[in-house]
Amino acid sequence: MLWRKKINPGKIVQLMFKDLDPILHSQLRLAVMSLLISVKEAEFTFLREKTNSTAGNLSVQINKLKDAGYIEVTKQFSNNYPQTMCKITPKGTDAFETYVKALQTYMNPGGN
């Protein structure tokens, strides 16, 4: 996205705003990725509690992150109970870092 801003009379500066990743721009998906950036791997129940989301909504959003290749999801059993583990991938880490950098262009559009 390109914006033009008049700084001084007769001087126009072009401001570049980078596109935001639509996968990460969802509040719940961004929250999941933020948690996984800090812990690397987490149980579904931990993510549900920390994001205060419903199991159904979280499951849908986790699948979108998985389909994008941003997280890996493994299902296993622990003490006869199903356990879903989510782990951030290198692609997910790169996407998150790129998203944060792109977001910063909106917070400091003049680069000053």
N, C-alpha and C positions, 0 to 999 in steps of 0.2 A: 504494500500500500504506500502511495506516495502523497505527501502533503507539501504544500508550499507555505512558507511563513515569511512575512515581511518583517525583518529585523530593524533595519534603518531605512529611511526614505530612499527609494531607488535600489535597494539591495534585497534580493529575494534568496532565501536559503531553502533548499529542498531537504525535507525530513523523510527518512525512510522508516516505516514501521514494518517489522517482519511479520509474516503470517504465523498465526498460532495453530499448533497441531490440534485439529478437531477431536482427536481421540482423547487427548489430555485436557481439553478445555471444559470437559464435564466436571462438575464439582466433586462428585463421588469418585470418579476415576482418578482425578488429580489427588484426592485425599488418599486413595489406596496407594498410588505411586509414591506420594510423599512419605507414607509410612514405610513402604518397602525400601525406599532409598536409605532410610536410617537403620532398618533392621535386617535388610537383605532377604529374609524369608519369614513368613508368618502364617499361622493357622487362620482359616476362614473365620472362626469364632472371634479371634483377636481383632481382625479387621472389622468385623460386624460391630463389635463393642466400641472400638475406637472411632468408627465413623457414624455410629448411632443410626445405622441403616437397617432396613429389613433384609432378611435372608434372601428373599426373592430378588429384590432390586440389586443387592450386592452381587448375587450370582450372575445376573445379566451383565453387569458392568465388568466383572472379572472375566467373563467370556469374551467381551469386546477387547479387553487388554490382551488376553491370550491370543485371540485371532490376529491382532496387530503384531504379535511377536514380542510384546513388551514384558510379559510375565510367563512363567511356566507354572502349570497347575498339576499337582500330583495328588492322587487320592489313594489313601491307605487305611489300614485299621490300627488303632491303638487301644489296647485293653478291650477288644471286641466292639469298639465304637468307630464309626467312620470318621476319618480325619482328612480334611482338604488342606493342602499346603500350597502357598503361593510364594513364588520366588521371582525377583526381578531379573531380567536378562540383560546382557551387555547392550543389546539394541534398546531396551527399555531405559537403561541408565543414560544412554546417549540422547534418546528422545526427550527425557526429562530435563537434562542439562540444556539442550537446544531450546526447549520450551521456556525455561527460566530466562535464558539470554534474550529470547525474542520478547518476552514480557517486559524485560528491563528497557527495551527501546520505547515502550509506551510510557514508562515511568519517568524517563529522562529523554524526551524527544529531541532536544537540542544538542544533546551530548555534552552539556556543560556541567 
